[in-house]
Amino acid sequence: MTDVAPVATEVTPEQHKRLRWALVLISLAQLMVVLDSTIANIALPYIGADLSIDQANLQWIVTGYALTFGGFLLLGGRLADLYGRRLVFMAGVLLFAVASLVGGAAQNEAMLLGARAFQGLGAAMASPAALALIATTFPAGKERNRAFAVYAAMAGVGAAVGLILGGWLTGLHHPLGIAGWRYTFLIVVPIGLAAAFFAPRFFDESERHEGELDVPGAIAGTFGLLAIVFGLSRAGQEEYGWGATSTVASLVVGVALLAIFVLIESRVEHPLLPFRIFASKNRATAFAVMMIVPAAMFAMFFFLSLFIQLVVGYTPLHTGFAFLPFSIAMIISATTASKLISTVDPRFLSGVGTLLSASALYGFSRLDVPDSAAGILAAANGGNLGDGVNYWTQILPFIVLMAFGMGLNFVPLTLVAVHRLRAQDSGIGSGVLNTMQQVGGALGLATLSTVALHYSTVRAEEVAPQLGAAAQGSLTPDQLGPIAGLVGFADGATHAFLVGAVMMVAASVIVWLFLDVKHEELATESAPEGVAVH
């Protein structure tokens, strides 16, 4: 490994003030991007009713955003390197704002789905550019660590706040004559416009690097990622699964296009994805772990939010507030990690963080409902199947534990992933990191959804005849079916949490074995041109 002496960077009061406002701007943009991945979830039934969207097509309101966001990240990162990070950041947040306005004013299904796709494209431009702006705007050391901590915290805060805002806005009764669900789109419009307007005041434009946009590579890589994300999304849906023709075809096409992409990148002079960014063992380790870690967080939000609503009986807004401690704990954890990273090696922070997350998922796997047929019927007749689940002792502690684990992971892994990248590669490096998170999250959620569906089906089929015998004709099959389905769902969700815990343990093993960068190195600036850092 090349030794580089730490750089003592003096920051004047005026520069500190400018950096502070720059961080606010990046935080708002990242919050906007993450917020929109969850804010519309609770509003889906209302959107479907207002715009006459079939139940089967409602999923595309969520999937369409995730698809274009994940598929265009590499392209967005490379555009930032070639044409200027500030310019691409401004274009991304502006496109996001305009698409959000169109989504809020949508009059039909096509208009709304098109707006969601363009939101994803805007996010794919803004997110890697924002991460690259942190790496190039904030000096190494305390300032950059704090910036990465805030950026990382937004990942968890945005998802949780999205659930709360989505529940609240959807429940509003036509404020100003507009359906409440429309505000789930309109609320981010002023954020995007403000970010685009103030960006020139707080960010210097990055140097535009020589090179041409690798069009064949961009086409193969973008459509390959689109196909992979689409296939994984289908795999995680009950009506399709891994065996569906559309799922298999999409994954096969995606893998084939990515193979072509690799071939193209190995031969062109100015590749979309320079393979040199994977030369560092530590960076490659960070990328690998960042494919696994988001899967755990997505699983928690997805399965736990459904469990709390369907089994415990919370309202959508109540469910959103149930996750509020996650946001608070995530901020505390990320802030703590940003301070510790100057004295503690990333291996220990991330190693402990993955183990905390694994423990939290194991705790969620212990959530249960009555096991006997008589107990199930008694609970169902008395209210909710999960009335025996105590939020304060069985859910809240593990939500907080998960938040602390995520903060201890996101901050050091993000720092390692973008540390010492060449100036001309910081945008694409940030794009790769975001792509790993998106694809890893989609893969993890699809895998855990498959696990949940299997155990849910087995348990429902097992308990249905037992419930029929215990009911002794007092309930019709139509009444018993939903009860058996809920019992099955609870069993499937807890098994998904358990498998998620195993995935996090595997991530922890990778960290302890391969992540050996020292904290002193993270306080240095980029390595000189031509110097390989392993």
Secondary structure as UniProt FT lines:
FT   HELIX           13..35
FT   TURN            36..43
FT   HELIX           44..51
FT   HELIX           55..71
FT   HELIX           73..83
FT   HELIX           85..104
FT   HELIX           109..137
FT   TURN            140..141
FT   HELIX           142..171
FT   HELIX           175..177
FT   HELIX           180..182
FT   HELIX           183..186
FT   TURN            187..188
FT   HELIX           189..202
FT   HELIX           215..235
FT   TURN            238..240
FT   TURN            242..243
FT   HELIX           245..265
FT   TURN            266..267
FT   HELIX           275..278
FT   HELIX           281..299
FT   HELIX           300..304
FT   HELIX           305..306
FT   HELIX           307..312
FT   HELIX           316..322
FT   HELIX           324..340
FT   TURN            341..343
FT   HELIX           346..365
FT   HELIX           373..382
FT   TURN            385..388
FT   HELIX           391..395
FT   HELIX           396..418
FT   TURN            419..420
FT   HELIX           423..425
FT   HELIX           426..471
FT   TURN            472..473
FT   HELIX           477..514
FT   TURN            519..520
FT   HELIX           521..523
FT   TURN            529..530
//
